[in-house]
Amino acid sequence: MNRREWLEWRQGGIGGSDIAAIMGRHRWRTEWDVWLSKTQPITAEDLSTTSVVMQTGNRLESAIVDFASEKLGVHIGAGGTYTTRPVVGTFLHMRATPDGRFRLAPNVEHLGFEAKVAEYPWAEVPDYYEDQCQWYMGVTGWRRWLLAAFFRMAPDWRLYWIDYDLDRINEMIDVACSWWQRRIIDGIPPELDETASCSRGLALLHPRPEDDGGREGALAVATEAEISLARDYAHTDKACKDLDAEKRRLGNQLKSAIGDRPGIRWTGGRVRWSSRLTYRFDD
């Protein structure tokens, strides 16, 4: 399938990069990100394959595959795309697009493969990546997964084995089915939070009028709850502006104290001034 077909296929269910966000365990993605990806039209930006981020990811993934293949002495082939049948009572299909698959010996079952780039080595696989691999095992039926990672801030290459966990898979399926029913079939958006994805979702749910929206006569009469909310927002906004002004004042004092030096240090901390102030406290 081409990229548009793949994106449309991915919109029709829950994938490995979705499930950890739905479970509330993802480091970067939120429930709003998943909701937007399932409910909004595919854009030209989604279809683009020429971004530096995408090209870099593809190159690094290829290098990680080569590393794992060499360490294991096996060929790691393309992962493919996989779909389970709908779960009873919902329209949910489980989706899986593993980075690869391989066999440790001829005529034995396939094992799954996932490539990741991270900052620093892990003592164990983070929950959000464990969720992804367990989800893939739930879709494919493969009973073991290899996660190979390159760590760029402390250069290192590592392999992590993840074993099939039926209880965890069933928990994720239950949560995903409930989420799909509530958010997609019933059309109820996620709970409001502080994320940029929530703000983007609200802008799509409630587009602003092109004209007359600011005229007093077009404004709705506020309820007591709305007045209280507006006052809380105004007070918080002022407090943030006051804090920002204080931060700038203290920053200027610190720059003046540093003067022509690159920075200052002491037992337990340091401050540098190059293009901006950076600091570190060990206590």
C-alpha positions in Angstrom: 0.0 0.0 0.0 1.1 3.6 -0.6 1.5 6.1 2.2 -2.0 7.5 1.9 -3.5 4.0 2.0 -1.3 3.1 5.0 -2.4 6.3 6.9 -6.0 5.5 6.2 -5.5 1.9 7.3 -3.9 3.2 10.5 -6.8 5.6 11.2 -9.1 2.6 11.3 -7.8 1.1 14.6 -5.3 1.3 17.4 -1.6 0.9 16.6 1.5 0.3 18.7 2.3 4.0 18.8 -1.2 4.7 20.0 -1.7 2.3 22.8 0.8 3.7 25.4 -0.7 7.1 25.0 -4.2 5.7 25.6 -2.9 3.9 28.7 -1.4 7.2 29.9 2.2 5.8 29.8 3.7 7.5 26.8 6.5 10.0 27.3 5.5 12.3 24.4 2.2 11.4 22.9 -1.1 12.1 24.7 -4.7 10.8 24.4 -5.5 14.0 22.4 -2.7 13.2 19.9 -4.3 9.8 19.3 -7.8 11.2 19.1 -6.7 13.8 16.5 -4.9 11.2 14.4 -8.1 9.1 14.2 -10.7 11.9 13.6 -9.0 14.5 11.4 -8.4 14.4 7.7 -5.0 13.4 6.4 -3.0 16.4 5.4 -0.2 17.1 2.9 2.2 17.2 5.8 1.2 13.7 6.8 1.8 12.5 3.3 5.3 14.0 3.0 8.2 11.6 3.1 10.9 14.2 2.5 11.2 15.7 6.0 14.7 15.6 7.7 13.2 13.9 10.7 11.7 11.1 8.6 14.8 10.6 6.5 17.0 10.6 9.6 14.8 8.1 11.3 14.9 5.8 8.3 18.7 5.9 8.1 19.2 5.3 11.8 16.6 2.4 11.7 18.6 0.8 8.9 21.8 1.1 11.0 20.2 -0.4 14.1 18.9 -3.3 12.0 22.4 -4.0 10.7 23.8 -3.9 14.3 21.2 -6.4 15.6 21.6 -8.7 12.6 25.4 -8.8 13.1 25.1 -9.4 16.9 22.5 -12.3 16.4 24.0 -13.7 13.2 20.5 -13.7 11.5 18.8 -11.8 8.7 16.1 -9.4 9.9 13.5 -8.9 7.3 10.7 -6.3 6.7 8.0 -6.3 9.4 4.9 -5.8 7.3 1.4 -4.7 8.4 -1.0 -6.8 10.5 -4.6 -6.4 11.5 -6.7 -8.5 14.0 -10.4 -9.1 13.4 -12.7 -6.7 15.0 -13.2 -7.1 18.8 -16.8 -8.2 19.5 -19.1 -5.2 20.2 -16.8 -2.5 18.7 -15.4 -1.5 15.3 -11.8 -1.7 16.8 -9.1 -3.4 14.8 -5.7 -3.8 16.4 -3.0 -2.6 14.1 0.7 -3.5 14.0 3.5 -2.3 11.9 6.6 -3.9 13.4 10.0 -2.7 12.2 11.1 -6.3 11.3 10.8 -10.0 11.9 13.3 -12.8 12.0 13.9 -16.5 13.0 16.8 -17.6 15.2 16.8 -20.9 13.4 15.1 -22.4 10.3 11.5 -23.7 10.8 10.9 -22.0 14.1 8.4 -19.3 14.7 9.0 -15.7 13.8 10.2 -13.2 16.4 9.4 -9.5 16.2 11.9 -6.6 15.9 11.7 -3.0 16.9 14.4 -0.3 16.4 14.6 2.8 18.7 16.8 5.8 19.1 17.0 7.3 22.6 19.2 9.7 24.6 20.7 7.5 27.4 20.9 3.7 28.0 18.0 2.1 29.9 18.3 -0.3 32.7 15.1 -1.8 31.4 12.7 -1.0 28.5 10.5 2.0 29.2 6.8 1.2 29.7 5.7 3.0 26.5 8.0 0.9 24.4 7.1 -2.3 26.3 3.4 -1.5 25.6 4.1 -1.1 21.9 5.9 -4.5 21.6 3.3 -6.3 23.7 0.6 -4.9 21.5 2.4 -6.1 18.4 2.7 -9.6 20.0 -1.1 -9.5 20.7 -1.7 -8.7 17.0 0.8 -11.1 15.4 0.8 -13.9 17.9 4.6 -13.9 17.9 5.8 -14.8 21.4 9.0 -12.8 21.8 10.2 -9.4 20.7 13.7 -7.9 20.3 14.1 -4.2 20.8 17.4 -2.8 19.5 18.4 0.7 20.5 21.0 3.3 19.8 21.7 5.9 22.5 23.0 9.1 21.1 23.9 11.1 24.2 26.1 8.4 25.6 26.9 6.5 22.4 26.0 2.8 22.9 24.1 0.0 21.1 22.0 -2.4 23.1 19.6 -5.3 22.7 16.6 -5.9 24.9 14.4 -9.0 24.8 10.7 -8.7 25.7 8.6 -11.8 26.4 4.9 -12.3 25.7 2.7 -11.1 28.6 -0.9 -12.1 28.1 -2.2 -10.2 31.2 -0.7 -7.0 30.0 -2.0 -7.5 26.4 -5.6 -8.2 27.7 -5.5 -5.1 29.9 -4.5 -3.0 26.9 -7.2 -4.5 24.7 -9.9 -3.8 27.4 -8.7 -0.2 27.7 -8.4 0.3 23.9 -11.9 -1.1 23.3 -13.5 1.2 25.9 -11.5 4.2 24.5 -12.6 3.4 20.9 -16.2 3.1 21.9 -16.2 6.4 23.9 -13.9 8.6 21.8 -14.6 7.4 18.3 -18.0 5.7 18.1 -19.7 7.9 20.7 -17.7 10.9 19.6 -16.8 12.1 23.0 -13.4 14.0 23.0 -10.7 13.3 25.7 -10.7 15.2 29.0 -9.3 18.7 28.8 -5.7 19.1 29.8 -2.7 21.5 29.4 -1.3 20.1 26.2 -0.9 21.8 22.9 -2.8 18.9 21.3 -5.8 19.7 23.5 -5.7 23.3 22.3 -5.5 22.2 18.7 -8.4 19.8 19.2 -10.5 22.6 20.8 -9.8 24.9 17.8 -11.0 22.2 15.5 -14.1 21.4 17.6 -15.0 25.1 17.9 -13.8 27.1 14.9 -13.8 30.9 15.5 -16.3 33.1 13.6 -14.8 35.1 10.8 -16.7 38.3 11.7 -19.0 39.8 14.3 -17.6 37.4 16.9 -16.1 40.3 18.9 -19.1 42.6 19.0 -20.7 43.0 22.4 -24.1 42.1 20.9 -22.8 38.7 19.7 -21.3 37.7 23.0 -23.2 35.2 25.1 -24.2 36.1 28.7 -21.8 34.3 31.1 -22.9 31.9 33.8 -21.6 32.1 37.3 -19.3 29.2 36.7 -18.0 30.8 33.5 -17.3 34.1 35.3 -15.4 32.2 38.0 -13.4 30.4 35.4 -12.6 33.6 33.5 -11.4 35.3 36.7 -9.2 32.3 37.6 -7.7 32.5 34.1 -7.1 36.2 34.4 -5.5 36.0 37.8 -3.3 33.1 36.6 -2.3 34.9 33.5 -1.2 38.0 35.5 0.7 35.8 38.0 2.6 34.2 35.1 3.4 37.6 33.5 4.7 38.8 36.9 6.8 35.7 37.3 8.2 36.1 33.8 9.1 39.7 34.5 10.9 38.6 37.7 12.7 35.9 35.9 14.0 38.4 33.3 15.1 40.8 36.1 17.0 38.0 37.9 18.5 36.8 34.6 19.8 40.3 33.8 21.3 40.6 37.3 23.0 37.2 36.9 24.4 38.2 33.5 25.8 41.3 35.0 27.4 39.4 37.8 29.0 36.9 35.3 30.3 39.8 33.2 33.0 38.8 30.7 33.4 35.3 32.2 31.8 32.3 30.4 30.0 31.4 33.6 30.4 30.6 37.3 30.6 27.3 39.2 30.6 26.1 42.8 30.3 22.8 44.6 26.9 21.5 43.6 26.2 23.7 40.6 27.1 25.9 37.7 25.7 28.6 35.4 26.8 29.4 31.9 26.1 32.4 29.8 26.6 32.0 26.0 23.6 32.8 23.8 21.4 32.3 26.8 21.6 31.4 30.5 21.8 27.7 31.3 22.2 26.2 34.8 22.7 22.9 36.7 22.2 22.2 40.4 23.3 18.9 41.8 21.6 19.3 45.2 
